[in-house]
Amino acid sequence: MKRKWEERLKKVEELASHYERNPLPPVYRPKLSKPFLPSSVWKIFCRQAEAFSYVKTCKEDVHVFALEKNTQSGQRFYLVTTYKELWFYYTKGYKTSLMHCYEVIPEKDACKLYFDLEFYKPANPDADGKSMVAKLIELVSQKLKELYDVNCSAKDVLNLDSSTDEKFSRHLIFLPQKTVFKDNFHVGNFVRTILQPAIRLMESKAAAVIPEGVGHVFQCSAGRVGLDGSLTNLTAAEDASKGRPAIAHKAKHMETSHQGKNLELSFLIVNDKEGDKQLFVDLGVYTKNRNFRMYKSSKAGKNVILKIAEDNKFVPNCEENVSLEEAYFLSSLICNIRAMDDTKVLSSGFSEEERKTSAFLNSKTTGSSRDSMEGYQDSPYPEIDYFVRSLVNKDGVQGGKDHFTVYK
């Protein structure tokens, strides 16, 4: 009897020692003493569509997050949970899959204005990343005021950094008070519109290096600006401007009028690894159900997380029962929107037909063919595009441009 008791006691001591070294992780449990905590919801899905279907049936305010599963295949699985429960496990470090977490930005959901910025340092030795970020924030704030009468400054912009010795990388989330965008397609339209001068300048730089004798007319497909803001598919054609002097004159006049603005935005043009020109701003992050890396997460196989940048000037307001760190986390979520009666919802002003065109331009990959799903494509001049569409979309008839030609 005594021997059996000693054996049991030894096993208990061994278990106690084991759990001292490897304590059980805490479990998220709402309490009556904390009524602000939502019920536990933690569902994993292999397919994104299944995750969104579950969200529609769930009573709690849940959201979809993508978790990187494999560094080689790039495979992801999808988590449905609340912000509160995600933050609970996110900070504990017990769930290693949460180290590589992405917010899924649902199609047609209201969201914040956001940017993904990057350039390779070896290819841009003279680039001052912090200065470029400050200039971009100033530019965007100016355009928000001009176009929407929205006040914004660097103090309203959450600045996240995941730079390495090789690459400068930032995420910017704009948080002007009581202001959101209708969805991320409208965000993409707004961003491309305000960056048109930089895009034109990038194209002119590329055109300047084309050898003499190839002509002065460029046939431009919708692929002139790649998904990530790089210049693609710009091909020279023979000079056909002799028979169209009026058009050539108008294009020349527009080019001259934009020249000053173009030069002001030259800081947005950087070199990629191969030395080709591309935008500092990634234009490919405004696609349907976009996966956007979250604060404190790293890419699979990497150990560089998104953290608060040294030059960040935004400080969130901490609500009751919310720590400063959690407040930063909640502020960083693109779709964490509290719509109120006085919330201003911004749109790009595009019609549904133009929205389809925008969705297509966002959805293609860099360097790929840009044959549009509807056969329509944008020129470098949004004002002309709007005018043409106003003429061809009448009396129930839907039309569009299948290509454009710029005469110089």
VOMARTI-651143 format. One record per residue (C-alpha): x, y, z. Coordinates in steps of 0.001 Angstrom, whole numbers, padded with zeros to 6 digits, always signed. Layout:
BEGIN
XYZ;...
This chain:
BEGIN
+000000+000000+000000;+002775+002361+000980;+004654+001494-002198;+001663+002321-004410;+001227+005625-002629;+004878+006540-003222;+004522+005702-006934;+001435+007918-007259;+003145+010732-005388;+006133+010493-007715;+003891+010717-010799;+002104+013756-009383;+005436+015456-008690;+006612+014690-012231;+003424+016172-013699;+003750+019239-011477;+007336+019721-012645;+006285+019300-016294;+003524+021911-016086;+005812+024318-014261;+008123+024133-017270;+005243+024045-019778;+002271+025864-018291;-001125+025403-019900;-002018+028340-022142;-004838+030556-020940;-008188+030086-022621;-010439+032935-023746;-013567+032819-021579;-016056+035692-021302;-016988+036476-017705;-020019+038029-016070;-017626+040533-014525;-016589+041576-018060;-019816+041973-020041;-017983+043830-022825;-016310+040568-023928;-018117+038778-026805;-018784+035050-026772;-016016+032781-027987;-015990+032090-031732;-012948+030359-033217;-013577+028602-036518;-010947+027516-039056;-011759+027019-042758;-009684+025820-045685;-011523+028050-048144;-012135+031776-047924;-015653+031464-049351;-016615+029041-046579;-015324+031475-043964;-017424+034323-045371;-020483+032078-045532;-020076+031282-041846;-019725+034981-040979;-023193+035595-042429;-024728+033034-040065;-022874+034069-036905;-024581+036216-034257;-021339+037728-032971;-019487+040532-034762;-016886+038266-036354;-014344+038840-039112;-012194+036770-041472;-008422+036532-041105;-005930+034645-043272;-003151+032615-041662;-000083+031522-043625;+000338+027786-043319;+003326+026983-045514;+006255+029146-046593;+006921+027159-049768;+003429+026697-051192;+002050+029958-049836;-001037+028055-048677;-003343+029872-046275;-006280+028892-044122;-008966+031197-042792;-009940+032045-039248;-013285+033497-038192;-013313+035185-034802;-013949+038482-033014;-011389+041238-032601;-011359+040702-028828;-010684+036969-028955;-008077+037356-031681;-006231+039961-029623;-006378+037702-026546;-004479+034897-028309;-002457+037250-030513;-000610+038663-027510;-000063+035366-025676;+002201+033866-028311;+000913+030327-027783;-000681+030016-031214;+002305+030165-033577;+000011+030338-036624;-001002+033836-035524;+002554+035044-036114;+001724+035313-039825;-001744+036833-039786;-003546+038873-042458;-006775+040830-042314;-009123+039917-045164;-010700+043127-046512;-014183+042075-047714;-015434+043243-051081;-017869+046183-050827;-017289+046703-047077;-016537+050191-045776;-012879+050587-044901;-010088+052974-044029;-007719+054594-046498;-004511+052555-046547;-001192+052356-048387;+001529+049758-048868;+004901+051408-049574;+008225+049840-050465;+011478+050130-052389;+014722+048180-052567;+017498+050111-050856;+020452+048876-052999;+018657+050066-056158;+017811+053449-054562;+020887+054511-052534;+019855+058180-052411;+016214+057586-051424;+015179+058983-048031;+012302+056729-046997;+011154+058780-044023;+011080+061970-046091;+009144+060209-048869;+006566+058969-046354;+006157+062469-044908;+005670+063959-048394;+003101+061308-049309;+001125+061916-046107;+001154+065640-046872;-000006+065021-050457;-002841+062670-049452;-003987+065011-046677;-004082+067871-049171;-006156+065839-051642;-008580+064700-048929;-009188+068351-048113;-009512+069427-051766;-011793+066601-052894;-013814+065803-049767;-013263+068690-047336;-011749+066205-044864;-009111+067471-042458;-006139+065178-041983;-002523+065427-040835;+000354+063142-039881;-001209+062837-036417;-004151+061030-038054;-001989+058446-039838;-000835+055189-038258;+002653+054537-039631;+003819+050895-039450;+007324+049736-040355;+008672+046344-041464;+011869+047519-043159;+015011+045408-043459;+018580+046162-044519;+017541+045359-048086;+014035+046788-048337;+012224+049876-047056;+008651+048829-046223;+005775+050719-044613;+002018+050476-044136;+000055+053698-043697;-003496+053714-042313;-005285+057065-042499;-007645+057731-039599;-009304+061132-040038;-012150+061493-037577;-015554+060103-038589;-014425+059423-042151;-014290+056131-044087;-014287+055025-047712;-017196+053151-049263;-014951+050139-049978;-011399+049377-051043;-012229+049710-054752;-013066+053343-054082;-009837+053644-052102;-007948+052306-055127;-009710+054751-057458;-008832+057650-055171;-005183+056600-054894;-004731+056156-058653;-006419+059492-059331;-004154+061508-057035;-001069+059661-058322;-001824+060246-062015;+000873+062962-062312;+003484+060544-060944;+002289+057818-063323;+002575+060213-066288;+006050+061221-065194;+007072+057573-064881;+005803+056922-068408;+007634+059932-069797;+010876+058729-068203;+010394+055324-069823;+009550+056899-073182;+012677+059053-073015;+014948+056002-073091;+013343+054470-076214;+015843+054637-079150;+015380+057300-081812;+013631+056388-085041;+010863+054274-083568;+008252+057013-083911;+006511+059306-081456;+003137+057657-080992;+002727+055091-078241;-000038+052520-078339;-000891+052058-074671;-002884+049138-073396;-004496+048984-069980;-001320+047345-068759;+000769+050510-068805;+000876+050539-065013;+001351+047155-063400;-000394+045860-060313;+002418+047079-058081;+002810+050433-059824;+005565+049310-062200;+005550+050382-065819;+004550+047557-068161;+003463+046957-071755;+004389+050375-073165;+005007+049792-076908;+006016+052250-079605;+004087+052464-082886;+004687+054336-086102;+003964+058059-086175;+000313+058491-087160;-000177+061993-085852;+000046+063715-089243;-003596+063089-090008;-004783+064150-086562;-003182+067521-085791;-006049+068711-083569;-005826+065693-081271;-002051+065919-081191;-002261+069604-080268;-004711+068937-077400;-002592+066118-076030;+000484+068349-076172;-001354+071112-074312;-002498+068705-071586;+001024+067340-071275;+002441+070832-070746;-000194+071766-068167;+000591+068655-066126;+004372+069019-066282;+004707+071057-063093;+002597+068660-061028;+004498+065697-062439;+007837+067044-061250;+006462+067684-057764;+005674+063973-057410;+009000+062692-058725;+009799+061417-055213;+007207+058668-055770;+009238+057050-058556;+011848+054485-057528;+013930+051746-059148;+013096+048077-058771;+015724+045333-058450;+016309+045314-062210;+016635+049101-062383;+013234+049667-064025;+010991+052477-062819;+008074+051786-060508;+005959+053650-057981;+006854+053861-054308;+003140+053110-053725;+001907+049570-054398;-001286+049918-056462;-002088+046223-056161;-003445+046187-052607;-006979+047305-053482;-008249+044021-054899;-011303+041938-053995;-011018+040325-050536;-007446+041554-050209;-005241+039934-047536;-003407+042762-045744;-000680+041888-043241;-001523+042874-039692;+000272+044835-037004;+002838+042644-035162;+002721+039948-037867;+005510+038822-040180;+005461+036970-043469;+005892+033201-043233;+009568+032326-043163;+010466+035865-042056;+010961+037304-038587;+010432+041001-039356;+007090+042109-037936;+005050+045207-038678;+005754+047548-035781;+005148+051186-034927;+007511+053308-037042;+009982+055649-035369;+008437+058607-037200;+004836+057624-036394;+002872+060562-034945;-000473+058858-034403;-001549+058012-030852;-004915+056241-030448;-007530+057147-027883;-007827+054342-025346;-011405+053441-024536;-012401+051814-021278;-010953+048311-020810;-008612+048770-023804;-004842+049034-023371;-002684+051318-025527;-001224+048338-027373;-004681+046937-028119;-005793+050405-029241;-002951+050451-031790;-004000+046994-032946;-007642+048007-033382;-006620+051200-035190;-004502+049188-037622;-007418+047014-038770;-008599+048329-042134;-012223+047237-041674;-012603+048080-037993;-015225+050727-038709;-017775+052178-036322;-020315+053798-038593;-022300+056550-036891;-024946+058941-038157;-022375+061685-038714;-019736+059427-040323;-018714+060685-043743;-018516+057881-046320;-016223+058815-049194;-016492+057451-052711;-014328+057908-055759;-017274+059227-057744;-017060+056330-060200;-020183+054790-061662;-020839+051050-061397;-019483+050579-064936;-016324+052458-064056;-016107+050432-060863;-015997+047235-062952;-013125+048680-064967;-011335+049646-061766;-011867+046184-060306;-010294+044664-063383;-007295+046985-063317;-006735+046077-059671;-007113+042332-060158;-004369+041550-062669;-000830+040583-061749;+002281+042608-062559;+003461+042254-066125;+000497+040137-067190;-001833+040889-070073;-004418+043521-069191;-007274+042538-071518;-010202+043858-069548;-013114+041654-068474;-015489+044154-070051;-013129+045218-072856;-012712+048714-071377;-009573+050444-070168;-008490+053805-068745;-006247+056418-070325;-003754+058576-068379;-006395+061340-068256;-009388+060561-065991;-011230+063726-067077;-011278+062571-070714;-012362+059072-069651;-015358+060498-067772;-016330+062640-070771;-016119+059740-073246;-018201+057489-070987;-020839+060190-070624;-021258+060099-074423;-021263+056330-074971;-023427+055358-071973;-026836+056755-072945;-030421+055544-073318;-029694+052173-071731;-026775+051481-074074;-023502+050594-072330;-020303+051425-074159;-016619+051875-073444;-013118+052378-074878;-011246+049313-076106;-007896+051169-076258;-006389+054643-076295;-003568+056361-078201;-001427+059208-076902;+000075+061482-079561;+003199+063457-078720;
